[in-house]
């Protein structure tokens, strides 16, 4: 039985209970994080915690813990669950109030829930063992505050399920101007003529920690030109390579979007180099 953390207690998952009056349950009013950890080493712990603080601040929820206390909590959960490769999932809501009212109630105690789940090991990258992603595409119909890692994920879930219904593993999203935003649970990069591009940070995308680390590594340790700029639907389809990035996927090569192959439909060489560099330097950022 997995051990989870709920409101100051480490308990078996089947003993974890929250009130149905919790505003996370009633309004989806909360912030979450997914932090990868391989053999006890976290990737991007500080940027994940920074994003958690920013999200809570934007909802006016006081952060329940200091940096040190969050770190201790994550480490203890990993130790108690005794698995080598896990992600720590953290979920903070405003807490419960006896009355359902849209206005933020005063003085609620935030609910803090955290658990671990197993994630695949990230072996030395090679094209034969890598998962080649086939994805769907759709117009991005989520809200205009995608920079907040909100627990209200219905828009993302519906886009993700669209991909699943089409036999794919993700859905890449485009705004009303036909510009790439992100995917339903990942950021997106494209490569054309050795230039690596990704959309700039704004309210249309989550500021992904994997995106942030990958950009830093590429700028410091590679000779590729990097551009953060608007990318059209046409540019995505005509790219030499397309990648997804997330904490659980690291860098994942996309070979097909809807019925269109990306380039020759094979995993690209620049993906291999980028994932190789990421594997080498990921703990340093
Ligand atoms: N998803 N964009 C969206 C919409 C996401 O949900 C995620 C992550 C990302 C990548 O962010 P990061 O590199 O910080 O993981 C981008 C997580 C893994 C999830 O919801 O499970």
py3Dmol code that shows the C-alpha trace and the ligand (Angstrom):
import py3Dmol

protein = """\
ATOM      1  CA  UNK A   1       0.000   0.000   0.000  1.00  0.00           C
ATOM      2  CA  UNK A   2       1.348   3.407  -0.961  1.00  0.00           C
ATOM      3  CA  UNK A   3       2.020   5.892   1.797  1.00  0.00           C
ATOM      4  CA  UNK A   4       0.603   9.310   1.070  1.00  0.00           C
ATOM      5  CA  UNK A   5       0.836  12.659   2.837  1.00  0.00           C
ATOM      6  CA  UNK A   6      -2.371  14.410   3.888  1.00  0.00           C
ATOM      7  CA  UNK A   7      -2.498  17.444   6.182  1.00  0.00           C
ATOM      8  CA  UNK A   8       0.502  16.714   8.402  1.00  0.00           C
ATOM      9  CA  UNK A   9       0.197  12.931   8.370  1.00  0.00           C
ATOM     10  CA  UNK A  10       1.918  10.167   6.423  1.00  0.00           C
ATOM     11  CA  UNK A  11      -0.761   7.469   6.091  1.00  0.00           C
ATOM     12  CA  UNK A  12      -1.732   4.526   3.865  1.00  0.00           C
ATOM     13  CA  UNK A  13      -3.508   5.813   0.737  1.00  0.00           C
ATOM     14  CA  UNK A  14      -6.782   4.069   1.603  1.00  0.00           C
ATOM     15  CA  UNK A  15      -6.997   6.016   4.868  1.00  0.00           C
ATOM     16  CA  UNK A  16      -6.683   9.441   3.213  1.00  0.00           C
ATOM     17  CA  UNK A  17      -9.972  11.343   3.408  1.00  0.00           C
ATOM     18  CA  UNK A  18     -10.955  14.930   2.681  1.00  0.00           C
ATOM     19  CA  UNK A  19     -14.196  16.821   3.181  1.00  0.00           C
ATOM     20  CA  UNK A  20     -16.567  17.081   0.180  1.00  0.00           C
ATOM     21  CA  UNK A  21     -16.812  20.779   1.154  1.00  0.00           C
ATOM     22  CA  UNK A  22     -13.142  21.190   0.191  1.00  0.00           C
ATOM     23  CA  UNK A  23     -12.943  23.929  -2.424  1.00  0.00           C
ATOM     24  CA  UNK A  24     -10.594  21.762  -4.418  1.00  0.00           C
ATOM     25  CA  UNK A  25     -13.478  19.306  -4.822  1.00  0.00           C
ATOM     26  CA  UNK A  26     -16.241  21.910  -5.293  1.00  0.00           C
ATOM     27  CA  UNK A  27     -14.431  24.494  -7.443  1.00  0.00           C
ATOM     28  CA  UNK A  28     -11.218  22.815  -8.618  1.00  0.00           C
ATOM     29  CA  UNK A  29      -9.536  25.589  -6.625  1.00  0.00           C
ATOM     30  CA  UNK A  30      -5.976  24.461  -6.179  1.00  0.00           C
ATOM     31  CA  UNK A  31      -2.469  24.169  -7.548  1.00  0.00           C
ATOM     32  CA  UNK A  32      -0.455  21.026  -8.221  1.00  0.00           C
ATOM     33  CA  UNK A  33       3.081  19.952  -9.073  1.00  0.00           C
ATOM     34  CA  UNK A  34       4.671  16.789 -10.473  1.00  0.00           C
ATOM     35  CA  UNK A  35       8.358  16.494  -9.507  1.00  0.00           C
ATOM     36  CA  UNK A  36      10.473  13.645 -10.917  1.00  0.00           C
ATOM     37  CA  UNK A  37      12.986  11.810  -8.740  1.00  0.00           C
ATOM     38  CA  UNK A  38      15.442   9.145  -9.924  1.00  0.00           C
ATOM     39  CA  UNK A  39      17.263   7.089  -7.307  1.00  0.00           C
ATOM     40  CA  UNK A  40      16.653   9.746  -4.669  1.00  0.00           C
ATOM     41  CA  UNK A  41      17.722  12.686  -6.852  1.00  0.00           C
ATOM     42  CA  UNK A  42      15.117  15.280  -7.760  1.00  0.00           C
ATOM     43  CA  UNK A  43      15.127  17.039 -11.111  1.00  0.00           C
ATOM     44  CA  UNK A  44      14.313  20.739 -10.970  1.00  0.00           C
ATOM     45  CA  UNK A  45      13.044  20.677  -7.378  1.00  0.00           C
ATOM     46  CA  UNK A  46      13.568  24.425  -6.863  1.00  0.00           C
ATOM     47  CA  UNK A  47      11.877  25.582 -10.097  1.00  0.00           C
ATOM     48  CA  UNK A  48       8.979  23.215  -9.310  1.00  0.00           C
ATOM     49  CA  UNK A  49       8.626  24.750  -5.830  1.00  0.00           C
ATOM     50  CA  UNK A  50       8.943  28.268  -7.290  1.00  0.00           C
ATOM     51  CA  UNK A  51       6.105  27.520  -9.709  1.00  0.00           C
ATOM     52  CA  UNK A  52       4.031  26.127  -6.830  1.00  0.00           C
ATOM     53  CA  UNK A  53       4.560  29.343  -4.804  1.00  0.00           C
ATOM     54  CA  UNK A  54       3.666  31.495  -7.830  1.00  0.00           C
ATOM     55  CA  UNK A  55       0.499  29.502  -8.501  1.00  0.00           C
ATOM     56  CA  UNK A  56      -0.626  29.673  -4.869  1.00  0.00           C
ATOM     57  CA  UNK A  57       0.127  33.400  -4.787  1.00  0.00           C
ATOM     58  CA  UNK A  58      -2.017  33.992  -7.870  1.00  0.00           C
ATOM     59  CA  UNK A  59      -4.954  32.340  -6.059  1.00  0.00           C
ATOM     60  CA  UNK A  60      -4.269  34.136  -2.780  1.00  0.00           C
ATOM     61  CA  UNK A  61      -3.633  30.823  -0.999  1.00  0.00           C
ATOM     62  CA  UNK A  62      -0.852  31.179   1.579  1.00  0.00           C
ATOM     63  CA  UNK A  63       1.920  28.653   0.950  1.00  0.00           C
ATOM     64  CA  UNK A  64       1.530  26.163   3.786  1.00  0.00           C
ATOM     65  CA  UNK A  65       5.262  25.387   3.975  1.00  0.00           C
ATOM     66  CA  UNK A  66       8.721  26.859   3.588  1.00  0.00           C
ATOM     67  CA  UNK A  67      11.112  25.633   0.937  1.00  0.00           C
ATOM     68  CA  UNK A  68      12.898  23.383   3.453  1.00  0.00           C
ATOM     69  CA  UNK A  69       9.679  21.853   4.704  1.00  0.00           C
ATOM     70  CA  UNK A  70       8.497  21.052   1.124  1.00  0.00           C
ATOM     71  CA  UNK A  71      11.871  19.490   0.376  1.00  0.00           C
ATOM     72  CA  UNK A  72      11.720  17.404   3.549  1.00  0.00           C
ATOM     73  CA  UNK A  73       8.170  16.294   2.739  1.00  0.00           C
ATOM     74  CA  UNK A  74       9.131  15.207  -0.806  1.00  0.00           C
ATOM     75  CA  UNK A  75      12.206  13.336   0.423  1.00  0.00           C
ATOM     76  CA  UNK A  76      10.283  11.550   3.155  1.00  0.00           C
ATOM     77  CA  UNK A  77       7.529  10.420   0.759  1.00  0.00           C
ATOM     78  CA  UNK A  78      10.105   9.007  -1.652  1.00  0.00           C
ATOM     79  CA  UNK A  79      11.866   7.165   1.195  1.00  0.00           C
ATOM     80  CA  UNK A  80       8.632   5.772   2.643  1.00  0.00           C
ATOM     81  CA  UNK A  81       7.509   4.470  -0.735  1.00  0.00           C
ATOM     82  CA  UNK A  82      10.863   2.923  -1.475  1.00  0.00           C
ATOM     83  CA  UNK A  83      10.714   3.047  -5.279  1.00  0.00           C
ATOM     84  CA  UNK A  84      13.711   4.027  -7.382  1.00  0.00           C
ATOM     85  CA  UNK A  85      12.019   6.132 -10.041  1.00  0.00           C
ATOM     86  CA  UNK A  86       9.047   8.167  -8.994  1.00  0.00           C
ATOM     87  CA  UNK A  87       7.312  11.456  -9.403  1.00  0.00           C
ATOM     88  CA  UNK A  88       6.072  13.273  -6.329  1.00  0.00           C
ATOM     89  CA  UNK A  89       2.606  14.687  -6.923  1.00  0.00           C
ATOM     90  CA  UNK A  90       1.729  17.693  -4.705  1.00  0.00           C
ATOM     91  CA  UNK A  91      -1.797  19.102  -4.531  1.00  0.00           C
ATOM     92  CA  UNK A  92      -2.728  22.193  -2.487  1.00  0.00           C
ATOM     93  CA  UNK A  93      -6.260  23.560  -2.283  1.00  0.00           C
ATOM     94  CA  UNK A  94      -7.722  26.503  -0.396  1.00  0.00           C
ATOM     95  CA  UNK A  95      -9.279  24.026   2.041  1.00  0.00           C
ATOM     96  CA  UNK A  96     -12.877  23.535   3.090  1.00  0.00           C
ATOM     97  CA  UNK A  97     -15.554  25.952   4.178  1.00  0.00           C
ATOM     98  CA  UNK A  98     -19.011  25.066   5.555  1.00  0.00           C
ATOM     99  CA  UNK A  99     -20.760  27.219   2.934  1.00  0.00           C
ATOM    100  CA  UNK A 100     -20.440  26.926  -0.843  1.00  0.00           C
ATOM    101  CA  UNK A 101     -19.840  30.469  -2.048  1.00  0.00           C
ATOM    102  CA  UNK A 102     -17.774  31.558  -5.045  1.00  0.00           C
ATOM    103  CA  UNK A 103     -16.004  34.251  -2.986  1.00  0.00           C
ATOM    104  CA  UNK A 104     -12.781  33.164  -1.312  1.00  0.00           C
ATOM    105  CA  UNK A 105     -13.656  32.406   2.322  1.00  0.00           C
ATOM    106  CA  UNK A 106     -11.427  33.930   4.992  1.00  0.00           C
ATOM    107  CA  UNK A 107      -9.092  31.884   7.158  1.00  0.00           C
ATOM    108  CA  UNK A 108      -9.519  28.445   5.603  1.00  0.00           C
ATOM    109  CA  UNK A 109      -6.680  26.011   6.205  1.00  0.00           C
ATOM    110  CA  UNK A 110      -5.152  24.817   2.919  1.00  0.00           C
ATOM    111  CA  UNK A 111      -5.473  21.101   2.210  1.00  0.00           C
ATOM    112  CA  UNK A 112      -2.124  19.546   1.338  1.00  0.00           C
ATOM    113  CA  UNK A 113      -2.083  16.137  -0.321  1.00  0.00           C
ATOM    114  CA  UNK A 114       0.973  14.419  -1.834  1.00  0.00           C
ATOM    115  CA  UNK A 115       1.765  10.979  -3.150  1.00  0.00           C
ATOM    116  CA  UNK A 116       4.327   9.270  -5.347  1.00  0.00           C
ATOM    117  CA  UNK A 117       3.779   7.328  -8.550  1.00  0.00           C
ATOM    118  CA  UNK A 118       6.213   5.301 -10.563  1.00  0.00           C
ATOM    119  CA  UNK A 119       7.639   6.773 -13.750  1.00  0.00           C
ATOM    120  CA  UNK A 120       9.645   4.968 -16.424  1.00  0.00           C
ATOM    121  CA  UNK A 121      13.429   4.954 -16.010  1.00  0.00           C
ATOM    122  CA  UNK A 122      15.214   7.226 -18.444  1.00  0.00           C
ATOM    123  CA  UNK A 123      17.987   5.002 -19.812  1.00  0.00           C
ATOM    124  CA  UNK A 124      20.826   6.204 -22.025  1.00  0.00           C
ATOM    125  CA  UNK A 125      18.842   7.667 -24.904  1.00  0.00           C
ATOM    126  CA  UNK A 126      18.801   5.779 -28.174  1.00  0.00           C
ATOM    127  CA  UNK A 127      16.466   5.845 -31.129  1.00  0.00           C
ATOM    128  CA  UNK A 128      15.468   2.173 -30.886  1.00  0.00           C
ATOM    129  CA  UNK A 129      14.241   2.179 -27.295  1.00  0.00           C
ATOM    130  CA  UNK A 130      12.682   5.676 -27.407  1.00  0.00           C
ATOM    131  CA  UNK A 131       8.914   5.966 -27.654  1.00  0.00           C
ATOM    132  CA  UNK A 132       7.972   7.646 -30.932  1.00  0.00           C
ATOM    133  CA  UNK A 133       4.845   9.706 -30.277  1.00  0.00           C
ATOM    134  CA  UNK A 134       1.923   9.885 -32.680  1.00  0.00           C
ATOM    135  CA  UNK A 135      -0.288  12.788 -31.695  1.00  0.00           C
ATOM    136  CA  UNK A 136      -3.544  14.487 -32.637  1.00  0.00           C
ATOM    137  CA  UNK A 137      -4.016  18.210 -33.100  1.00  0.00           C
ATOM    138  CA  UNK A 138      -6.883  20.483 -32.055  1.00  0.00           C
ATOM    139  CA  UNK A 139      -7.755  24.104 -31.537  1.00  0.00           C
ATOM    140  CA  UNK A 140      -6.795  25.038 -27.974  1.00  0.00           C
ATOM    141  CA  UNK A 141     -10.135  25.447 -26.192  1.00  0.00           C
ATOM    142  CA  UNK A 142      -8.807  25.835 -22.623  1.00  0.00           C
ATOM    143  CA  UNK A 143      -8.881  29.010 -20.566  1.00  0.00           C
ATOM    144  CA  UNK A 144      -6.600  32.068 -20.888  1.00  0.00           C
ATOM    145  CA  UNK A 145      -4.614  31.478 -17.699  1.00  0.00           C
ATOM    146  CA  UNK A 146      -2.658  28.415 -18.767  1.00  0.00           C
ATOM    147  CA  UNK A 147       0.458  29.714 -16.962  1.00  0.00           C
ATOM    148  CA  UNK A 148      -1.215  28.633 -13.692  1.00  0.00           C
ATOM    149  CA  UNK A 149      -0.707  24.942 -12.900  1.00  0.00           C
ATOM    150  CA  UNK A 150      -4.299  24.663 -11.797  1.00  0.00           C
ATOM    151  CA  UNK A 151      -5.896  21.456 -10.568  1.00  0.00           C
ATOM    152  CA  UNK A 152      -8.899  22.397 -12.765  1.00  0.00           C
ATOM    153  CA  UNK A 153      -7.721  20.225 -15.627  1.00  0.00           C
ATOM    154  CA  UNK A 154     -10.984  19.510 -17.442  1.00  0.00           C
ATOM    155  CA  UNK A 155      -9.938  21.428 -20.560  1.00  0.00           C
ATOM    156  CA  UNK A 156      -6.630  19.555 -20.679  1.00  0.00           C
ATOM    157  CA  UNK A 157      -8.278  16.210 -19.965  1.00  0.00           C
ATOM    158  CA  UNK A 158     -10.779  16.694 -22.815  1.00  0.00           C
ATOM    159  CA  UNK A 159      -7.977  17.523 -25.266  1.00  0.00           C
ATOM    160  CA  UNK A 160      -5.902  14.576 -24.047  1.00  0.00           C
ATOM    161  CA  UNK A 161      -8.875  12.211 -24.417  1.00  0.00           C
ATOM    162  CA  UNK A 162      -9.411  13.418 -27.991  1.00  0.00           C
ATOM    163  CA  UNK A 163      -5.924  12.110 -28.778  1.00  0.00           C
ATOM    164  CA  UNK A 164      -6.633   8.812 -27.021  1.00  0.00           C
ATOM    165  CA  UNK A 165      -9.903   8.431 -28.957  1.00  0.00           C
ATOM    166  CA  UNK A 166      -7.900   8.757 -32.172  1.00  0.00           C
ATOM    167  CA  UNK A 167      -5.415   6.092 -31.045  1.00  0.00           C
ATOM    168  CA  UNK A 168      -2.753   8.687 -30.151  1.00  0.00           C
ATOM    169  CA  UNK A 169      -0.872   9.572 -26.966  1.00  0.00           C
ATOM    170  CA  UNK A 170      -1.136  13.357 -26.883  1.00  0.00           C
ATOM    171  CA  UNK A 171      -2.921  16.284 -28.524  1.00  0.00           C
ATOM    172  CA  UNK A 172      -0.976  19.294 -29.766  1.00  0.00           C
ATOM    173  CA  UNK A 173      -2.891  22.562 -29.493  1.00  0.00           C
ATOM    174  CA  UNK A 174      -3.114  25.681 -31.680  1.00  0.00           C
ATOM    175  CA  UNK A 175      -4.732  29.023 -30.827  1.00  0.00           C
ATOM    176  CA  UNK A 176      -7.292  30.854 -32.963  1.00  0.00           C
ATOM    177  CA  UNK A 177      -4.435  32.358 -35.037  1.00  0.00           C
ATOM    178  CA  UNK A 178      -3.257  28.806 -35.844  1.00  0.00           C
ATOM    179  CA  UNK A 179      -0.168  29.296 -33.673  1.00  0.00           C
ATOM    180  CA  UNK A 180       1.225  26.483 -31.562  1.00  0.00           C
ATOM    181  CA  UNK A 181       0.529  26.816 -27.839  1.00  0.00           C
ATOM    182  CA  UNK A 182       1.490  23.521 -26.141  1.00  0.00           C
ATOM    183  CA  UNK A 183       0.082  20.003 -25.815  1.00  0.00           C
ATOM    184  CA  UNK A 184      -2.568  18.875 -23.330  1.00  0.00           C
ATOM    185  CA  UNK A 185       0.061  17.727 -20.794  1.00  0.00           C
ATOM    186  CA  UNK A 186       3.422  18.820 -22.267  1.00  0.00           C
ATOM    187  CA  UNK A 187       5.276  21.710 -23.862  1.00  0.00           C
ATOM    188  CA  UNK A 188       6.240  21.514 -27.544  1.00  0.00           C
ATOM    189  CA  UNK A 189       9.494  22.194 -29.411  1.00  0.00           C
ATOM    190  CA  UNK A 190      10.169  22.037 -33.157  1.00  0.00           C
ATOM    191  CA  UNK A 191      13.432  21.874 -35.126  1.00  0.00           C
ATOM    192  CA  UNK A 192      13.958  23.263 -38.635  1.00  0.00           C
ATOM    193  CA  UNK A 193      17.359  23.562 -40.359  1.00  0.00           C
ATOM    194  CA  UNK A 194      19.145  23.017 -37.008  1.00  0.00           C
ATOM    195  CA  UNK A 195      17.203  25.812 -35.284  1.00  0.00           C
ATOM    196  CA  UNK A 196      15.370  24.698 -32.151  1.00  0.00           C
ATOM    197  CA  UNK A 197      12.174  26.646 -31.532  1.00  0.00           C
ATOM    198  CA  UNK A 198       9.475  26.765 -28.871  1.00  0.00           C
ATOM    199  CA  UNK A 199       6.645  29.232 -28.194  1.00  0.00           C
ATOM    200  CA  UNK A 200       7.470  32.060 -25.740  1.00  0.00           C
ATOM    201  CA  UNK A 201       6.122  32.043 -22.185  1.00  0.00           C
ATOM    202  CA  UNK A 202       2.776  33.778 -21.877  1.00  0.00           C
ATOM    203  CA  UNK A 203      -0.737  33.069 -20.634  1.00  0.00           C
ATOM    204  CA  UNK A 204      -1.265  30.407 -23.322  1.00  0.00           C
ATOM    205  CA  UNK A 205       1.206  27.865 -21.952  1.00  0.00           C
ATOM    206  CA  UNK A 206       2.453  26.361 -18.732  1.00  0.00           C
ATOM    207  CA  UNK A 207       6.034  27.465 -17.920  1.00  0.00           C
ATOM    208  CA  UNK A 208       7.278  23.880 -17.976  1.00  0.00           C
ATOM    209  CA  UNK A 209      10.237  23.045 -15.787  1.00  0.00           C
ATOM    210  CA  UNK A 210      11.533  20.550 -18.360  1.00  0.00           C
ATOM    211  CA  UNK A 211      11.250  23.277 -21.019  1.00  0.00           C
ATOM    212  CA  UNK A 212      13.169  25.667 -18.744  1.00  0.00           C
ATOM    213  CA  UNK A 213      15.941  23.143 -17.987  1.00  0.00           C
ATOM    214  CA  UNK A 214      16.230  22.023 -21.610  1.00  0.00           C
ATOM    215  CA  UNK A 215      16.569  25.625 -22.861  1.00  0.00           C
ATOM    216  CA  UNK A 216      19.273  26.325 -20.263  1.00  0.00           C
ATOM    217  CA  UNK A 217      21.198  23.177 -21.202  1.00  0.00           C
ATOM    218  CA  UNK A 218      20.960  23.811 -24.944  1.00  0.00           C
ATOM    219  CA  UNK A 219      22.126  27.416 -24.533  1.00  0.00           C
ATOM    220  CA  UNK A 220      25.070  26.410 -22.368  1.00  0.00           C
ATOM    221  CA  UNK A 221      26.155  23.082 -23.819  1.00  0.00           C
ATOM    222  CA  UNK A 222      25.170  23.029 -27.511  1.00  0.00           C
ATOM    223  CA  UNK A 223      25.814  25.062 -30.632  1.00  0.00           C
ATOM    224  CA  UNK A 224      22.193  25.037 -31.771  1.00  0.00           C
ATOM    225  CA  UNK A 225      20.392  28.322 -32.331  1.00  0.00           C
ATOM    226  CA  UNK A 226      17.426  28.619 -29.981  1.00  0.00           C
ATOM    227  CA  UNK A 227      14.366  30.734 -30.712  1.00  0.00           C
ATOM    228  CA  UNK A 228      11.424  31.398 -28.420  1.00  0.00           C
ATOM    229  CA  UNK A 229       8.824  32.723 -30.831  1.00  0.00           C
ATOM    230  CA  UNK A 230       5.349  32.220 -32.296  1.00  0.00           C
ATOM    231  CA  UNK A 231       5.207  29.056 -34.435  1.00  0.00           C
ATOM    232  CA  UNK A 232       2.495  28.468 -37.037  1.00  0.00           C
ATOM    233  CA  UNK A 233       0.596  25.230 -37.670  1.00  0.00           C
ATOM    234  CA  UNK A 234       2.304  25.037 -41.073  1.00  0.00           C
ATOM    235  CA  UNK A 235       5.762  25.322 -39.497  1.00  0.00           C
ATOM    236  CA  UNK A 236       4.953  22.478 -37.125  1.00  0.00           C
ATOM    237  CA  UNK A 237       3.854  20.195 -39.966  1.00  0.00           C
ATOM    238  CA  UNK A 238       6.920  21.130 -42.054  1.00  0.00           C
ATOM    239  CA  UNK A 239       9.386  20.783 -39.181  1.00  0.00           C
ATOM    240  CA  UNK A 240      12.350  18.409 -39.344  1.00  0.00           C
ATOM    241  CA  UNK A 241      11.576  17.300 -35.795  1.00  0.00           C
ATOM    242  CA  UNK A 242       8.867  17.890 -33.193  1.00  0.00           C
ATOM    243  CA  UNK A 243       9.342  17.139 -29.473  1.00  0.00           C
ATOM    244  CA  UNK A 244       7.134  17.083 -26.383  1.00  0.00           C
ATOM    245  CA  UNK A 245       8.651  17.936 -22.992  1.00  0.00           C
ATOM    246  CA  UNK A 246       7.364  17.193 -19.511  1.00  0.00           C
ATOM    247  CA  UNK A 247       8.591  15.989 -16.144  1.00  0.00           C
ATOM    248  CA  UNK A 248       7.421  12.444 -16.806  1.00  0.00           C
ATOM    249  CA  UNK A 249       8.449  12.266 -20.501  1.00  0.00           C
ATOM    250  CA  UNK A 250      11.639  14.362 -20.456  1.00  0.00           C
ATOM    251  CA  UNK A 251      12.062  14.988 -24.225  1.00  0.00           C
ATOM    252  CA  UNK A 252       9.770  12.838 -26.358  1.00  0.00           C
ATOM    253  CA  UNK A 253      10.073  12.700 -30.158  1.00  0.00           C
ATOM    254  CA  UNK A 254       6.874  13.131 -32.217  1.00  0.00           C
ATOM    255  CA  UNK A 255       6.836  11.348 -35.588  1.00  0.00           C
ATOM    256  CA  UNK A 256       3.253  11.856 -36.751  1.00  0.00           C
ATOM    257  CA  UNK A 257       0.578  14.531 -36.254  1.00  0.00           C
ATOM    258  CA  UNK A 258      -2.926  13.433 -37.303  1.00  0.00           C
ATOM    259  CA  UNK A 259      -2.293  11.891 -40.755  1.00  0.00           C
ATOM    260  CA  UNK A 260       0.950  13.752 -41.471  1.00  0.00           C
ATOM    261  CA  UNK A 261       4.403  12.296 -40.897  1.00  0.00           C
ATOM    262  CA  UNK A 262       6.983  14.678 -39.447  1.00  0.00           C
ATOM    263  CA  UNK A 263       9.779  14.688 -42.028  1.00  0.00           C
ATOM    264  CA  UNK A 264      10.500  11.007 -42.855  1.00  0.00           C
ATOM    265  CA  UNK A 265       8.498   9.735 -39.864  1.00  0.00           C
ATOM    266  CA  UNK A 266      11.700   8.664 -38.078  1.00  0.00           C
ATOM    267  CA  UNK A 267      13.086   9.867 -34.745  1.00  0.00           C
ATOM    268  CA  UNK A 268      15.554  12.684 -35.454  1.00  0.00           C
ATOM    269  CA  UNK A 269      19.267  13.121 -34.721  1.00  0.00           C
ATOM    270  CA  UNK A 270      18.818  16.439 -32.929  1.00  0.00           C
ATOM    271  CA  UNK A 271      16.336  14.827 -30.529  1.00  0.00           C
ATOM    272  CA  UNK A 272      19.016  12.255 -29.723  1.00  0.00           C
ATOM    273  CA  UNK A 273      21.584  14.967 -29.032  1.00  0.00           C
ATOM    274  CA  UNK A 274      19.136  17.035 -26.955  1.00  0.00           C
ATOM    275  CA  UNK A 275      18.033  14.064 -24.837  1.00  0.00           C
ATOM    276  CA  UNK A 276      21.669  13.005 -24.441  1.00  0.00           C
ATOM    277  CA  UNK A 277      22.598  16.459 -23.111  1.00  0.00           C
ATOM    278  CA  UNK A 278      19.494  16.534 -20.926  1.00  0.00           C
ATOM    279  CA  UNK A 279      20.357  13.159 -19.395  1.00  0.00           C
ATOM    280  CA  UNK A 280      23.867  14.396 -18.709  1.00  0.00           C
ATOM    281  CA  UNK A 281      23.077  17.738 -17.110  1.00  0.00           C
ATOM    282  CA  UNK A 282      19.510  17.516 -15.788  1.00  0.00           C
ATOM    283  CA  UNK A 283      20.459  17.460 -12.078  1.00  0.00           C
ATOM    284  CA  UNK A 284      22.572  20.601 -12.367  1.00  0.00           C
ATOM    285  CA  UNK A 285      19.740  23.048 -13.088  1.00  0.00           C
TER     286      UNK A 285
END
"""
ligand_1 = """\
21
LIG
N 2.165 17.961 -16.946
N 2.087 21.828 -20.211
C 1.085 21.216 -19.558
C -0.321 21.588 -19.894
C 1.378 20.249 -18.576
O 0.369 19.650 -17.896
C 2.731 19.911 -18.312
C 3.116 18.895 -17.287
C 3.736 20.581 -19.028
C 5.204 20.320 -18.775
O 5.606 20.860 -17.531
P 6.814 20.238 -16.718
O 7.963 20.171 -17.649
O 7.025 21.191 -15.610
O 6.380 18.872 -16.254
C 3.381 21.536 -19.965
C 2.359 17.134 -15.778
C 3.556 16.248 -15.880
C 1.072 16.429 -15.419
O 0.052 17.105 -15.464
O 1.086 15.246 -15.048
"""
view = py3Dmol.view(width=600, height=400)
view.addModel(protein, "pdb")
view.setStyle({"model": 0}, {"cartoon": {"style": "trace"}})
view.addModel(ligand_1, "xyz")
view.setStyle({"model": 1}, {"stick": {}})
view.zoomTo()
view.show()
